[in-house]
Amino acid sequence: PIMIPPIPDSQFMEILPSTAIQQRKSQKSYEAEVKMYRCFEELKREVTVLHSMEYNHGQYLSFLPEHICKTKKCKKGPEDHICHKEPEQTEGECDFVVIANHFAAVFEVKGSILSEDAVSQSDGFTRDYNNALIQRKKVVDLITSVPVDPSLVHQFTVFSNISREEVKKMTNHELYSSNKTLLFSDDLTEFTQWFEEHLPVTNEGVNSVMERVKHCALGLKCDQHKDKKDKGFSLSYCIKYINDQLKRALVTKKVS
């Protein structure tokens, strides 16, 4: 696979003080994404994997011309209507977008750990599940607006620190244990096999629509790193940025 970036960006120091509760939660989330990144590295397919693709409100609107912000033509502040945001305000972020010749797949990763209290663990899991659904839908809307046949766009949420057995102990487990869009720690141990079974290979050639999806996703990925003071979004900037990333990351695979 082609991994972008070539290695996960380090976001946290190795040890955080016990008082940094929120930072520790963020670190757990990041560690879950790194675990998922390593799983994607082991794939045997020719796919492009984008890690942490962020997009702002203006970019989101450019893909969705029927969005309420377009129809109301709002140019003022958030008081205009419930959705409105400034163009540069972050709209969303996708943990992983996988693009192959004939499909795209969106993966949201959660580093959740179930608490001992039955009610708390159910509420926490449900909250993370619903948050992931919101992010998944936004990215799927972006991709299908290219346009793409919705049946070619798959979406999943990964709970990398929770096993299926743990889920079955939850009070509302029947809502999640049989959900085919959910992956748990068990699935990551044999992720390559899971990938082959759930995202089958096609013998057809490259789908030109998926090529356009890849180009759009790469554009968003490059644009999120550019200096906000930079004059516009240029091809030369993208080439320079990617070249710099390649120079700084000499390997794309784990060293065994």
C-alpha positions as CSV (number, residue, x, y, z in Angstrom):
1,P,0.0,0.0,0.0
2,I,0.9,3.7,-0.4
3,M,0.8,5.2,3.1
4,I,0.3,9.0,3.4
5,P,2.0,10.2,5.5
6,P,4.8,7.6,5.1
7,I,4.9,7.2,8.9
8,P,2.4,8.4,11.6
9,D,3.2,11.9,12.8
10,S,4.3,11.9,16.5
11,Q,1.9,14.0,18.5
12,F,2.7,13.2,22.1
13,M,5.7,12.7,24.3
14,E,6.1,9.1,25.6
15,I,5.1,9.9,29.2
16,L,2.4,12.3,30.3
17,P,1.9,13.4,33.9
18,S,-1.1,11.8,35.8
19,T,-2.8,15.2,36.1
20,A,-3.0,15.6,32.3
21,I,-6.3,13.7,32.0
22,Q,-7.5,15.1,28.7
23,Q,-4.1,14.8,27.1
24,R,-3.9,11.2,28.2
25,K,-7.3,10.5,26.5
26,S,-6.0,12.1,23.3
27,Q,-2.8,10.0,23.6
28,K,-4.9,6.8,23.9
29,S,-6.8,7.8,20.8
30,Y,-3.6,8.5,18.9
31,E,-2.1,5.2,19.9
32,A,-5.2,3.4,18.6
33,E,-4.7,5.1,15.3
34,V,-1.0,4.1,15.2
35,K,-2.1,0.5,15.8
36,M,-4.5,0.8,12.9
37,Y,-1.8,2.4,10.7
38,R,0.4,-0.7,11.3
39,C,-2.4,-3.0,10.2
40,F,-2.8,-1.1,6.9
41,E,0.9,-1.3,6.3
42,E,0.6,-5.1,6.2
43,L,-2.0,-5.2,3.4
44,K,-1.1,-7.0,0.2
45,R,-3.2,-4.8,-2.0
46,E,-2.4,-1.9,-4.2
47,V,-4.3,0.7,-2.2
48,T,-3.7,4.3,-1.1
49,V,-4.2,4.9,2.6
50,L,-4.6,8.5,3.9
51,H,-4.2,9.0,7.6
52,S,-5.9,11.9,9.4
53,M,-7.5,13.8,6.5
54,E,-8.9,17.1,7.9
55,Y,-11.1,19.5,6.0
56,N,-12.6,22.8,6.7
57,H,-16.1,24.2,6.2
58,G,-15.3,26.0,3.0
59,Q,-13.9,22.8,1.4
60,Y,-16.9,20.8,2.6
61,L,-19.2,23.3,0.9
62,S,-17.3,23.1,-2.4
63,F,-18.0,19.4,-2.5
64,L,-21.7,19.7,-1.5
65,P,-23.4,22.4,-3.5
66,E,-26.8,21.6,-2.0
67,H,-25.6,22.2,1.5
68,I,-27.8,24.5,3.6
69,C,-25.0,27.1,3.8
70,K,-25.1,27.3,0.0
71,T,-28.9,27.6,-0.3
72,K,-29.1,30.3,2.4
73,K,-26.1,32.2,0.9
74,C,-25.1,33.1,4.4
75,K,-22.1,35.4,4.8
76,K,-22.4,36.5,8.4
77,G,-21.9,34.7,11.7
78,P,-23.1,31.5,13.4
79,E,-26.4,33.3,14.4
80,D,-27.7,33.0,10.7
81,H,-28.7,29.4,11.2
82,I,-27.6,26.3,13.2
83,C,-25.1,25.0,10.7
84,H,-23.1,28.0,9.7
85,K,-19.4,28.1,10.3
86,E,-16.6,30.3,8.9
87,P,-15.0,28.9,5.8
88,E,-11.6,28.3,7.5
89,Q,-13.3,26.6,10.5
90,T,-12.6,22.9,10.8
91,E,-15.6,20.9,9.6
92,G,-14.3,17.4,10.3
93,E,-11.5,14.8,10.2
94,C,-11.3,11.3,9.0
95,D,-8.9,8.9,10.7
96,F,-8.3,6.7,7.5
97,V,-9.5,6.9,3.9
98,V,-8.5,3.8,1.8
99,I,-8.8,4.2,-1.9
100,A,-8.5,1.2,-4.3
101,N,-9.3,0.7,-8.0
102,H,-13.0,0.0,-7.4
103,F,-13.9,1.1,-3.9
104,A,-13.2,3.6,-1.2
105,A,-13.4,2.8,2.5
106,V,-13.7,5.2,5.5
107,F,-12.3,4.0,8.9
108,E,-13.0,5.9,12.1
109,V,-10.8,4.6,15.0
110,K,-11.7,4.8,18.7
111,G,-9.3,4.2,21.5
112,S,-12.1,3.6,24.0
113,I,-11.7,1.4,27.0
114,L,-14.8,0.0,28.8
115,S,-15.2,1.1,32.4
116,E,-16.1,-1.4,35.1
117,D,-19.5,0.3,35.7
118,A,-22.1,-1.3,33.4
119,V,-24.1,1.9,32.8
120,S,-21.0,4.1,32.3
121,Q,-19.5,1.6,29.8
122,S,-22.7,1.4,27.8
123,D,-23.1,5.2,27.7
124,G,-19.5,5.8,26.8
125,F,-19.4,3.2,24.0
126,T,-22.7,4.6,22.6
127,R,-21.4,8.1,22.6
128,D,-18.2,7.1,20.8
129,Y,-20.2,5.0,18.3
130,N,-22.5,7.9,17.5
131,N,-19.6,10.4,17.2
132,A,-17.9,8.1,14.7
133,L,-21.2,7.8,12.7
134,I,-21.3,11.5,12.3
135,Q,-17.7,11.7,11.0
136,R,-18.2,8.7,8.7
137,K,-21.3,10.2,7.1
138,K,-19.5,13.6,6.4
139,V,-16.6,11.9,4.7
140,V,-18.9,9.5,2.7
141,D,-20.9,12.5,1.6
142,L,-17.6,14.1,0.4
143,I,-16.6,11.1,-1.6
144,T,-20.0,10.3,-3.2
145,S,-20.3,14.0,-4.3
146,V,-17.4,13.4,-6.8
147,P,-19.8,11.6,-7.9
148,V,-19.4,8.0,-6.9
149,D,-21.9,5.2,-6.7
150,P,-22.6,4.9,-3.0
151,S,-22.4,1.1,-3.1
152,L,-18.6,1.5,-3.8
153,V,-18.0,3.5,-0.7
154,H,-17.7,1.5,2.5
155,Q,-17.5,2.7,6.1
156,F,-16.3,1.2,9.4
157,T,-15.6,2.1,13.0
158,V,-12.7,0.4,14.8
159,F,-12.6,-0.1,18.6
160,S,-9.0,-1.2,18.8
161,N,-8.9,-1.6,22.6
162,I,-12.2,-3.5,23.0
163,S,-12.8,-7.2,22.2
164,R,-16.0,-8.7,21.0
165,E,-16.3,-10.7,24.3
166,E,-16.2,-7.4,26.2
167,V,-19.0,-6.0,24.0
168,K,-21.2,-9.0,24.7
169,K,-21.1,-8.2,28.4
170,M,-22.6,-4.7,27.8
171,T,-26.3,-4.2,28.7
172,N,-27.1,-3.2,25.1
173,H,-24.7,-5.4,23.4
174,E,-27.2,-6.7,20.8
175,L,-27.0,-3.3,19.1
176,Y,-23.3,-3.6,18.4
177,S,-22.1,-7.2,18.5
178,S,-23.6,-8.2,15.2
179,N,-23.0,-4.8,13.4
180,K,-20.8,-5.6,10.4
181,T,-19.5,-2.0,10.2
182,L,-17.8,-2.4,13.6
183,L,-14.3,-3.9,14.1
184,F,-12.8,-4.8,17.4
185,S,-9.4,-5.8,18.7
186,D,-10.0,-9.4,17.6
187,D,-10.3,-8.3,14.0
188,L,-7.0,-6.4,14.0
189,T,-5.0,-9.6,14.9
190,E,-5.9,-10.9,11.4
191,F,-6.7,-7.6,9.7
192,T,-5.3,-8.6,6.3
193,Q,-7.6,-11.6,6.2
194,W,-10.5,-9.4,7.4
195,F,-9.7,-6.9,4.6
196,E,-9.7,-9.6,1.9
197,E,-13.0,-11.0,3.0
198,H,-14.9,-7.7,3.5
199,L,-13.4,-5.7,0.6
200,P,-13.1,-8.2,-2.2
201,V,-10.7,-7.9,-5.2
202,T,-12.1,-7.1,-8.6
203,N,-10.4,-8.2,-11.9
204,E,-11.5,-5.0,-13.7
205,G,-9.1,-2.2,-14.5
206,V,-8.7,1.1,-12.7
207,N,-12.0,3.0,-12.3
208,S,-11.6,6.5,-13.5
209,V,-14.1,7.8,-10.9
210,M,-11.9,6.3,-8.1
211,E,-8.9,8.1,-9.6
212,R,-10.8,11.4,-9.3
213,V,-11.6,10.5,-5.7
214,K,-8.0,9.8,-5.0
215,H,-6.9,13.1,-6.5
216,C,-9.5,15.0,-4.5
217,A,-8.5,13.3,-1.2
218,L,-4.8,14.0,-1.9
219,G,-5.6,17.6,-2.5
220,L,-7.4,17.9,0.8
221,K,-4.6,16.1,2.6
222,C,-2.0,18.5,1.1
223,D,-4.1,21.5,1.7
224,Q,-4.5,20.9,5.4
225,H,-0.8,21.2,6.0
226,K,-0.2,24.4,4.1
227,D,0.6,27.6,6.0
228,K,-2.6,29.6,6.4
229,K,-0.6,32.7,5.3
230,D,0.5,31.0,2.1
231,K,-0.8,32.5,-1.1
232,G,-3.3,29.9,-2.2
233,F,-3.1,26.2,-2.9
234,S,-0.5,25.4,-5.6
235,L,0.9,22.3,-7.3
236,S,4.4,23.5,-6.4
237,Y,3.5,23.7,-2.8
238,C,2.1,20.1,-2.8
239,I,5.2,18.7,-4.5
240,K,7.5,20.5,-2.1
241,Y,5.5,19.3,0.9
242,I,5.3,15.6,-0.2
243,N,9.0,15.6,-1.1
244,D,9.9,17.0,2.3
245,Q,7.8,14.2,4.0
246,L,9.6,11.5,1.9
247,K,13.0,12.9,2.9
248,R,12.2,12.9,6.6
249,A,10.6,9.4,6.6
250,L,13.1,6.9,5.1
251,V,10.9,3.8,5.7
252,T,7.2,3.1,5.3
253,K,7.2,-0.4,6.9
254,K,7.8,-1.6,10.4
255,V,11.4,-2.7,10.9
256,S,11.3,-6.3,12.0
